[in-house]
Amino acid sequence: MGVWLVSADVLAASRFTTSPLIETVNALGVLAARNPQPWERDWLARHRQAFRDRLQGDPFSTALARGMQSGEWLPVDLSAPPRPGDVTFDQELDRVRSVPPRVAKFDLAQSAGGRLPDALDVSDPAGAFADLLQWIWDHAVGADWPRRKRKYEADIVSRITVLGQRGWAAAIGGLAPEVRWLGDGQLQITVKDHPPIDLSRAELMFIPSSLRDWRVAWEYPARFAVVYPAAGMLAGSAAPLAPAPLRRLLGPTRAQILLLIGTPITTTQLAAVTGLALGTIGDHLRVLSDAGLAERHRSGVHVLYHRTPGGSQLLGLPANTGRSRLEDSPCCTRWAWPRSGRAWHWRPGAPGTAPGSASPGGRRRTRRARSEHR
C-alpha cells in the first residue's frame, strides 16, 4: 500500500484549512473536463462557453486543459498546498508566479511523461498558468468563493468535533474510502503498493473541496495535503436512501435527513446536501429531536446535529455506527504514486494515470531544480 510516515509531532501540528487556489485549480479541472458533479452543472453551463473563448488563441492554456482532460498530472510548483500565512487567492497566486521558468518547465515535462510539449515550452510557464487561474478566479470562482468557504468551514467544524470525540483515526478515516490511520505513524493514502514517503520534517494539512473524489498535493518536501470532498458539496444523485418503509412513515425528506446525520453536521451542510432551505431543515430537525431520534450540541459558534442510538436502530443500523454520506462517496479508482516529488492532481473520470514511483535519481534532479526556487 502507499503510506505517508507521520510522526506524533507532525500529526499534532496538522490542520484543516481552506485554499482558494486549490479551489480554482479544481474549477479548471471541471471546465477542462466538462465532467461536472450535479451541484456544478448550472455553474458549468454559465461559464463553459466563456472558458472555451478564453482558450482560443492561447496554445499554452489549451494544452494544459487538454492534459487535464486526458488525466495527466499538474506539476507541484504550480498548484501546491497553501503555506502558513496564505489566506487570500492573491497571496497563493503570487507564489505561483514566483516559480522560476526552469523549475516550472521541469515539472511540466515530468507531468507530460518526461518531455515538455512544444505548446507548454514558453518563456514563463508559471506566469502563463497564473494568468489562466486569474481569469478563472475573476470570471467563475471569486464571486462564489465566500459561499463555498462557508460550507468548507462548516465541514471543518464537524470534523474537528469528530476529532475531539473519537480521535485522529476517526477524523482521518472519514475523509475518503482508502485513507486510513494504520497506527505506528502510518497514514494510508492508497491501497496500491508504493514506496512510503517520510513526512517527519513536513507540514500536513487537510483541505475540503467541491470534488466528488479526493486527491493529494504536496510541495516536496515541506508540505503535504489531502484534498477531500466536503460533506456540504455531496449532493449527487448517488446519495444513499433511507429504507422505503421508513420513508413512508416519516416522509421521504425527514427520513433522508435522519440518514444524513449519522455524524455531527450543521444545518448549512444539510441544506447543501439536500437542496432544502435552512428553515425547512430546521423544522425537520425539530421534529426528529422531539421524537428522540436526533440531538444537538454546540461546538463554538456552530450547532451540530447527530442521530441518537434510537434513530440508528430505526434505520436498521447499529447504534452510533451508521455510515455518513461522506463515507459512502465513491473513491478514486486510478492512482499513481508520483515521481520526483510531483503533486497528484486527479480529476473525476480521468481515463489515464501518471507512471511510476520516485527513483533516487529522479529525486536528486528535483532537489537541484528546486534549489533555484529556494
N, C-alpha and C positions, 0 to 999 in steps of 0.2 A: 504494500500500500504506500501511498505518498503521504508523508508526515512532515510537520514542522516541529522542531525541537524547541520547546518553550520552557524557560526556567521560571522558577517561582517569582523572581523579581520582574521579569518581563510580563508575566501574567498579571501581577499586582498593579503594574503601571499601564496595562492595556486599557483601551477606552472605546466607547461607542461615539461616533461623530458623524456629521453630515459633510458633504462635499459638493458644491455647485459645479465644480469642474468635472467630477466623476459623473454627475447627472447629465451634463452637457455632452460628454463622450457617449453616454448611454443613448441620448437623444439622437446623436449622429448615427449610432448603430440602427436605431429604429427607422430613421429617414432613409438610410442607405439600403437596409434590408427589405423595407416595405413589408415587415412581418410584425404588425403591432399586436399588443395584447388588447383584450376587449376595452379596457379603460383608456387606451391610446388611439382608438380608431378615429374618433372625432378630431383629436389633436393632429393626427397624421393627415387626415383629409384637408385640414386647414392649411397645412404647411408643406405638403409634398410637392405641389407644383412650383412653389417659390424656391424650394430646395433644388429641384431639377433645373430651374432657370439659373440658380447660383452656380451650378456645376458647369454650365455652358461656357466654353472658352477658358476653362481652368483645368488643364490636364492633371495637375497635381491632386486637386481635390477629387476629380473624377476617379483617378487611380486609387486613392485612399478609400473612397466609397465602394469601389468595385472590390477591393481587397476585403473590406468588412463584410460585404455581401457574400463573398466566397468562403468566409470562415477563417481568413488569415488573422494574424495577431497584430495588435498595435504595439509599438515599442514602449518600453517602460518610461523613458525620459520624457515622452510627450504626453503621458496620461497617468502619472504616478499618484499615489495617495497624498493627501494634504500633509504639510509639515506643521509642527506646533506654531500657532500664531496665524496660520492661514484661516481666514474667516470668509472673505468675500471672493467672488469669482475673479475679480481683477487681480487679487493677490496670487491666486493659483495660476492664472493665465500669464502673469509676468514671469513666473518661474518657468513656464513652458517656453516663453520667448527667449529666455536666457540660455537655453541649451545650445552649445556650440554646434556649428554645422557638421563637424567631423563626428561628434557623438550622435547627432540625430541621424546622419546618413548610415552610420554603423548599425544603429538599432533598426532603422527601416530595412536595411539589407538583411539583417537577421530575421526580421519578421517575414520577409519575402522569400526566405529559404536560402539565403546566402548571397544573393546577387541583387544589387539595387536596380529596380526597374528604371528605365530612362525617364519616365514621367515623374518619378519621385526624386530624380537627381537634379535638384535645383540649388541655387546658391545658399538659401536659408530655409531648410525644410521646417525647422521649428517655427519660424515666423509664418510660413505658409499654413501650417497646421493651426497655429494660434489664430490666424485670420479667419479660417473656416469655423473654428469654435466660437470666435467672437460673433460671427454672423448668426450662428445657431442660437447663441445666448440672446442676442438682440432681437431676433425675429421669432423665436419659437419657445425658449425656455425661461428667460429672465422674468417676464411678467407673471409667469405661473410658479416661479420658484418659492415665493412666500407660502403658497398653499401646499406645495409639495413638502417644504421644510417642516411645516406644522405637523403633517402626517408622520414624517420621519421622526420628529421629536416625540410624538405620542408613542410610536413604536419603541423608541429607545426607553421611554419611561416604563413601558410594560416589561421589557426585557431586564431592565435593572431590578424591577420588582421580583422577577423570577430568580435573578442572581442573588438577591437578598434572602429569598425564602428557601432556595434549593441549591445554590452554589453555582460555580462556573460550569461544571459538567452539564447541568440542565440548561443554563443560559446558552452555551455554545451548541449543545445538541439540537436545539430548536431552530438553528439558522438555516440548515439545509440537510437533506437526507444523508449525504455522505460525510458531512462534517461532524466529527465526534471527538470528545476528550477521552483519550485512551488511558490516562494515568501515566505516571513515571515521566512527566514532562513531554508527552507526545500528543500533538494535536493532529488528528487525521483530517486531511483535506480531500483526498480521493481514495477510492478502494483500489485503484490501479497501482501497480508496483512502480515506484520511482525512488531515487536516492533521497534520503532525508535532508532537510535544509535546517541549519542551525540558526536560531533567532536569538542567541544569547546576548548579543550586543545590539539588538534591533528594537524598534517600536512596533507594537502590534495593535491594530485597530479594526473595528467592525463598522461598516458603512451601509446603512439601509439605502435602497434604491427602488426604482419603479420596475426593475427587471422581474420577469416571472421566475427566472432561474438565477443561480448565483455564479459569481466568478471571483477571481482573486487578482490582486495587483500588488506590485512592490516597487520600491526604489532601492535596489540592491546596493549595499547590504543593510541599510539603515531603517527602512520602513516596509512593513508588510500589512496587507489589508485583505479581509474577506468582505466582498461586496455582496450583500444578500437581499432577497426580496422582502420589502417591508410589508407587514401584515395588512396595513391600510390600503395597499395597492392591489391586493389579491382579490380581484373581483371577476375573475374569469368564469367562463361558462362551465368549467370543470369542477366548480366548488362542490364539496360533498353535501348530500341532502340528508335531512333528518328522516327517520323511519316514517313510512306512509301513515300508519295508524296514529302516530304522534302528531303528524301534520294535520290530520283530520280532527284530533282532539283539541289541539292548541291553536290551530290555524297555521298555514304554511310559513308565514313570516315570523311569528313568535317561536315556532319550533326551530326554525333555522337560526334565529338569534341564540336560542339555548344551546345549539350545537356549536356555535362560533365562540362561546365564552368559556371554552374548556381551559384556557389560560387567561390571566388577567388582561383586560383590554379596555380601552377608553371608548366613550361614545363616538368620538371623532373617527377612530378606526372602524368601528362598526358601521358608521354612516358611509365610509369609503368602500367597505366590503359589500354592503347590501344595496347601496344607492338610495337609501331612505333618508328622509330629513331627520335632523337631530331630535326634533320634538317627537316624531314618531318612534324613534329608537328609545327615547326616554319613557314614553308611555308603555311600550312593551317590557322594558326592564323593570318598571314599577310593578307590573302585573306578575312577572316572574319572581320578583323579590317578595311580594306579598304572599305568593304561593309557596315560598320556601325553596324555590328552585335556583335562585341566584342571590348573591350577596355582593355588597360593595365595600370598598375600603379606600382610604385616601393615601396617596403617595406624593408628598409635597403638595403642589397645587393641582395635581391630577386626581380624578376619581376613577378607580378601576373596578370593573365588574367581572365576576367569575362564577362559574357554575358550582352549586353545592353538591355534596355527595348524593342527595336525593335527586337532583337534576340529572346527574350522570346515570343513576340507576334507571330513571325514566327513559333515558336514551338507550338503555341496554348496555351501558359501558361500565367498567369497574370504577368505583368511586375515586375521583381525583386523578384519573389516568386517561381521561378522554383526550384524543389527539386533537390538536389545534388545527386551524385552517393552514397555518404555515407548514406544519409537518406533513400535510397532505399535498403540498405543492410538488409538481414534477421536478426531477433533478436534472442536472446537466448530464447528458449521455455521451458527450465527446470531449474527453480530457486529453491534454498533452502536458507533460512536465517540461516547462520551457527551458531552453538552453541559454547560457551566458547571462543569467540574471534578468531575462526579459519578463515583463508582466504578462499575465494571462488576460486576454480580453475576448471572451467567448460571447457570441450573440446567439439568441434562441434560434434553433433550426439550422445552424451552420452546417453545411454538408461536409466540411473538411476539418482537419486538425493540423496543428503545427508539429513538426517532427522532434523526436528525441529528447534526451535529458542532458544536463550540463556536463561538459567534459572539462578536465583540468585546464587544458589549453584554451578552451572557449572562455573560461572564467578569467584567465590571465589576460586575454585580449580585452575583455570587458573592463577590467580594472585599469588597464593602460589607457583605454579610450576615455574612461570616465574621470581619470585623474586630470584631464584637461578641463572638465567641467568644474571640478572642485577647486 
